[in-house]
Amino acid sequence: MPNTITPIARGLRERKKLKTKEAIQREAMRLFQEQGYEETTIDQIAEAAEISPSTFFNYFPTKEDVVLYDRYDPMIVSLIEAAPPGETLSQTIRRAIDELARVMEPDREMVLARARLGLLAPALRARFWEELQKAQTLLGGLIGARTGRAADDFEVRVLSMMFVTASFEAALEWVRRGGEGGMFDIVKEALEVSGVFERLDALGSSSSC
């Protein structure tokens, strides 16, 4: 049987699924803040989001994934991949960070609440480390594509982890400050302190020689 779903219909369906996923996350975060992460059950989240528990699992494998889900991850990948000709890697990343900060501003309180939960819930702390390792792998692929290096190149792996850990420490600092100021301003400061920007550009220059 031929596939009769048009691109427009497929796009509408995907947007509807995304809205449902974000609604589940909003309700879950509200319950986590009201009654605690450990005390909140999946059944309670499903009821608050007006879905069945089985539907919940269609969107999130576990309760932890509700906190870890970040709809902005694909955006920063797209921003880095869509760099204009002649732009250095550090310029690309600065531009991507600034754009992400602008788009994420309306969700500022949600982002802060998720970051706080990651510090307080033991199960989430373990998963956050797994997510950092995934981010390193993803970033390594992006850096490799821009510099002509292999994603598993030693320098690429080191720089990717430096980038990820500097960003993570910046996020922790933002939480410690109670969410005051811009998180991404602190991220850029951390990346400056670590020397990642200069090292990335040096890596790109050495690869083009």
C-alpha positions, 0 to 999 in steps of 0.5 A: 500500500503506497504511503499517502501521508503528504509532507505537510500532514507529516509535518503537522503530525510531528508538531502535534507530537512535539507539543504533547511531549512538551506539555507532558514535561511542563506538567511533570516539572510542575509536580516535581516542584510542588511535591518532589521528584521522588514523590511524583509518580508517572501515573500522576504525571499522566493524569495531569497531562490528561493522557494515559500512562501507556501514552506517557511511555510513548514519549518518555522511556522513564521519569528521568527522561522527562527532566533530561529532554531538551528540545534545543539540542537539535537546534544548536546542531543545525546552527553549527552545521549551517555556518556561513563560508569563512566563519571560524569555528569559534565564531560559529559556536559563539553565534550558535550560543547567542541564538540559543540564548535568545530562543531559550529565554521564554523557557528560562524558569523551566531550564533553571528548574531542570538544572536544579533537579539534576543537582538534587536527585541522585538518579538524575545526576548519574543520567546527566553524566551519561548525557554529557558523554553523548554531548561529547560524542555529538560535538566531536562529530561536528568539530571533526566535520568542520576541521577535517579531523576524525571524530575520534581524533585525540585532540578532537575528543579532548576539546569536545570534553573541555567544551562540555565540562566547561559548559556544565560548570557554567550551568552549575554556576548559574544554578548556584547564583539562583538563575541570576544573569544569563546562563549562556553569558556564563557559558561563554565566560567558562569557554574563554577561561578554558581556552576552548575557543582559541584551541578550536580555531588552532585545530581548524587552522592546522587542519587546513595547512 
